[in-house]
């Protein structure tokens, strides 16, 4: 799923305010940011009510928001380009106008306009449906009809890379509307509201990890989240202090069966849980007898059970790492790397959501000395990650790029991320 935009330069609050005023003709009330996420470990466990360990990354979706003055501003000149602003005049006083920094092939900014009352699932284009879903769910959840506002969006989260750009958009829009309309939502309510928007309005059967990571994570930490009750612990994960880097390897491929494959796997997990008479696969013991399942069900269940165990093991290693000696510390970091590789193998062979590009990326990174590597996200394309020492960035990156070229793949986009803070006002 794509969001409105994806650039690389981090905007400033002044820049967002200036762009907003150029488009809408008045100053915004403020700006907000919501980060994308990398799931260190714990893939396809969230909708099975298991455990995940994501970080909020230092790339985010930014939203400037304003309430229209009486009479409605009709847009101005985009002074950054000299072109006429693409924003439409407000059709109704209660309408919501959204403009993105991303441009279509004709060079026009992507934009849209709707009212809360007219929202119907499936009627708005991809990126806009994520924002509209939040507005729709706010009305259902809180009874507040959002309207008479304008939003300007920029993003530094790569689109289609499995870093949750669409969820970051939803969260950024929600926290902006939460403040402007004084909704008073707590973190748990925000997480659940954005998940419902994604499931019910956008129509994607996603779990809870992406929204939770964007909303709840503290800088320099990973979020150990129990997806059954949303209880969470902040686990120290300061990569810079450890002399480590987490490389994101964006394969820039997305295979056509990603949407249907995700839903099919979720359905298989739900059917398997029903066979055992439990609400979710989370309830199954690590040594449960899987003999009565089909081969496909057995593999899916085996992944979920083993992945939950890997998350717990990673948390224990990270929590104990602060008290370890230097030698023991190195052993623990390598053990985490081994768990990442085991996660990838399970995703590739038991859950069957990897692809040849991601397999090549993981193999090349490990061959160049990475401590660990695996695919992330829903699968069938997107990104992988590699845990490396700080001085290995060039060597690992070059090895992956070379391997892609040798296989005839396009050049991947590779960059390091750090564990940033969660969604907040951006002043």
N, C-alpha and C positions, 0 to 999 in steps of 0.2 A: 504494500500500500504506500502510496506517495503522499507527501504533505505538500504544502503550498510552495516551498522553496528549499533550496539547499545551496548555501555559499560557504566560503571558508573564513572570511574576515569577520571577527567578532564585532558586532555593532556596539556603539555607546548609547547611553540613554539620550544624550543630546541629539545624536544622529536619528534615533527613532522618533523623537519628538519633532524634529525638523521635517522628516519625511511625512509624518502624519499630518502636520499642519499644511504642507505643500499640497497634499492630496485632498484633505477635507476642509481646509479653511479655518481651522481653529486649533488651539493647543490641546493635547491629550491630558487626561487626568494622571496618567502614569504609565509605566512600562513594567512588564513581567517576563520572567524567563523560566522555562521548564526544560531540563536536560534530557537528552537521549540516554540510553543505558547499554551497558555490556553485561551480559550474564556470565559471571566468572565460571559458575558451574550450576547445574540444575535445570536441564532443558526438558521441556514437555512434562514437567512435574507439577506446574502450577495449576492447570485445570484438573489434575488428579489430586488436588488438595495436599500436595506434598511440600517439599522444601526447595528453596531457591537461594542463590547467593549473588545478586547483581551489584554492580556499582553504577552510580550516576556519573556519566562522563562529562568532560569539559567542553562539550558541544551541545547546543541547545536551540530551542525555538523561542523567539522573542516576540512579544505582542505589546503594542502600544494601543491604549484604549481611551476613548472619550465619549462623553454624553453630548449629543448634538444640542446646540443652542436652539432656542425657540425659533421656529421658521425653517430650520434645517439648512445646514451649509450645503452647497451644491458642488463642492470640489474646486480645485484651483489648478494652477500650472505646476507640473512636476519640475521644480527648478534644477534638479540634478541632471535632467536630460533636455529640458526645454520643450518636451512634448506635452500635449494635453494630457491631463490625468485621465486614466481609464475608469475612474470611479463614477458610477451613475448617481444622479441626484436621488435623494431618498424618495421612494415611491409612496411610502406612508410614514407617518410620524413615528410609528412603533417599529419600523423596519431596522434590520441589522445589516450593515454594510461591512464587507471584509475585502481588503486589498492585500495582495502578496507582492513581495519584491520579485518573485519569479515571473518571467515573461514567456508568452507563447511564441510560436514561430514567426508571428507577424510583429513581434517586439512589444506587444501590449502586455501590461501587467495582468496576471490572473486576478479575477475579482468575482464577487457574487453578492447577492442581496436577497434577503428573505425575511419573513416575519415568523415568530414562534407559532402563531395560529395556523399557518399554512404548511407546516412541516409534515412530510410524509416520507417514511423510509423508502430509499431507492429512487428518489426523484432528483437528487442533487449529485453533481460529479464528485469523484473520489475525494480529493483533498477537502472540498467544501463540506462534504457530508460529515467529516469528523468534528468540525466546529458546530455544525447544525445539530448533530447528535447530542452535544453537550447542552445546547440551548433547550432542546426538546426534553432532555432528562431533568434539567433544572426545574422545568414547569411541572413535570410529573412528580418529582421528589419533594420539592419545596413549596409548590403552589405559586412561585414567583414567575411572572411572564416577563422575560427579558426583552427589551426593545429600546429603540431610540438611541442606539450606540453605534459607533464606528470602530473598527479594529484594523490595524496595520501589522503585517506579519513578515518577519525575516527569520531565517534558520541557518544554522551551521551544521546541522545533523544531515549526513549524506542520505539521500532518498533511496530506498530499495536495498540498503546495505544490511538490514537486520538489526539496526540500532534503535528501532522504535521511534522513528521520526513522526509517524502518525499519532502515536500515543503522547509524545511530547507536545504536539500541537493541541491535542485535546486538553491536556493538563494546563498548558499555558493559557488557553482560552478560559478554562474553568476558574483558575485562581484570579484572573483579571476580573471576570464577572462576579466572583465571590466577594471581592473587595468593593467593587463599584456598587453592587446591589445589596451589600451587607447581608449576605446569606448566612454567615456564621458557621460554615461547614468545617468540621475537624478533618484531620488527615484521613482517618478511616472512611469517613463519608465521601471525601473527594475521590479516594481510590475506587470505592464501589460505584459511585456515580459515573465516573469515566468508563469503568468496565461495562456498565449497563448501556451507556451510549454506544460503545463499540459493538456489543453483542446485539442489542435490540434495534438500533437505528442504522448503524453502518452495516450490520449483518455479518460480522466476523466473529466466529466462536472462540475468541481469545481468552486466555486466563488473566491472572491478576498481576503478574510480575512486573510488566512494563510500567503500568501506572504507579505501582507501589514504589518502584525504584526511583522514578522521577520525582515523587512527592516526598518520600520518607527518608531518603539516604542522606547521611552527613558526610561532609568533605573528609577525605582521607580514610574512609571506611567502606566496607561492603555491608550490605543489608542481609542479614540472615533472617529470612521471612518464612513463617509457617503459613502456608496459603489456606489452611483450614480455618484458622481463627484470626489471621492477620497479626498475630503476635510477632514482634521483631526485636532483634538485637543488632546493635552496631558493632561490627567486627573490624578491628584495626587492619587497614590495607593501604598503608602509605607507601606506594611504590617507589617514589623518589627517595624517601628515607632508607629504604631497603636496597637501593642501588639497582632497582629492577625497572623494567618497562613492560607495558602491555601493548603489543602491536595489534592493531585491527587490520585484517587483510580483506579488503572489499573485492570480491571476485568480479563484481559488476555483471553477474549473470543471475537471471531469475527464470527458472524453468516453469513451463505452463501449468504443471500439475501442483503447484505450491498450495493454492487455495483449497482445491478438492482433497489433496493429500493430507492437509492439516485436519480438515473436518473428518475425514475417514479414520484417522488415527484416534482422534478424540472419541468418535463413536465406538471404535473397537475397545478402547479402554473402559468406556461406560458399560458396554455389554459384558466385558470380562468381570467387572466389579459386581454386576448383577448375578453372574453365575456363582460367585462366592457369597452372595447375600450381604455385601457391604456397600456403603454409600460411595466409596471411592477406593482406588488401588492403594491409597495411603494406609488403609486399615490392615493390609496384608503383612504378615511377618516375612522377614528376609528369607526364611527357609520354607515358605509355603510350597506345597505340592502342586505343580502346575500341570499335572498329567491329564486332567480332564479337559483342558483347553485345546483348541485347534493350534496348529503350528504358528499361524500368524498371531493369534491371541497370546500364545506363550511368549513369543519374542517381544511383543509390545509390553506385556506385564513385566517380563524380566528386565527390560530397560528401566521402567519406572521404579521398580524396587531397588535395583542396583544404583540408579542415579541418586535416589534419595540417600542411600548409604554413602555415596561419594560426597554429597553436599555436607553431610554431618562430619565426615572424616576431614574435609577441607577446613571446616569451621574449627574443629579441634586443633588442627595443625597451626592455623593462624592465631588462635587464642593462646596456645602454648608458646608460640614463637617469641613473644615478648619476654618470656622468662628463660629462654634457652641460651646455651653457650654459643660461641661462634660456629664451632663444628656442628653442633646439634642444629643450629639455625639453618645451615646450608643443607643438611639432610632433610629438614622439614620443608624447605622450599622445593627441593627436588621431589619430595614425596607429593607435594601439591601438583607439580608438573606431571608426575605419573598419573595422577587422578584425572587431569585434563585429557591426557591421551586415552585413558580408559573410557572416559565419557564420549570422546569422538568415536571410538571403535563401537561402542554400544549404540550410538546414534546412527552409525553407518550400517551396522549389520543386524541389530535387533529392531531398531525403530525405522530403519531404512528411509532416512530423510536427508542423507548427505547426497553429494553428487561428485562427479569426477574432478571438477575444479577445486572443490573444497578438500577432497582427499589429497590431491596434488599439493595444495597449499600446506596442509598439515605435514605431509611427508617431507617437503622441501624445508620447512622451518625446523623440523626436528633434525634433519640431516645437516643443517647449518649450525646446530648446537643449541637450539631453543630448549628451555627447561621443560616446556610442555606446550601443547597446541591442540585446538579442537575447533569444530564448527560451532557457530552460535545461531540462535534464532530458530525460526520455524523450519528452516531447511530448504532443500531443492534449489540452492543458490544463496545469495547474500554473502555473509562474511564469516571468516574464522578469526581466532585470536591466537597469539603466541606469547607466552610468558618468557621473557629473556632478561639477561643481564644488560645493564645500561649501555655497555660498550659493544653490544651485538646488533644494534639497530641496523647498521649498514649491511653487515654480513648476512643477516637473516632476510632482510628486504631484498637484497640482490639475488639471493638464492631462490626466493619465491618468484621473482620476476623472470629469472632465467628459466625456471621450470615451466612457467606458463608459456613462455615463448617456444620452448622445445615441444610442448604439446599442441601448439597452434592456437592457444587461447589469447584473448585480448589482454592488454597490460592491466594488472590489478592496481587498485589504489591502496597504498599502505601508509598508515600513520599511527603514532603513539597516542594513547589517551591516559589521563590520570583520573583518580577517584574524586570527582567534584561533589559539590553540595546539591541538595534537592531544590525543587521549585520554590521561587520566592519573588518578591517585588524586586525590580531591577532599577536601582536609583544611581 
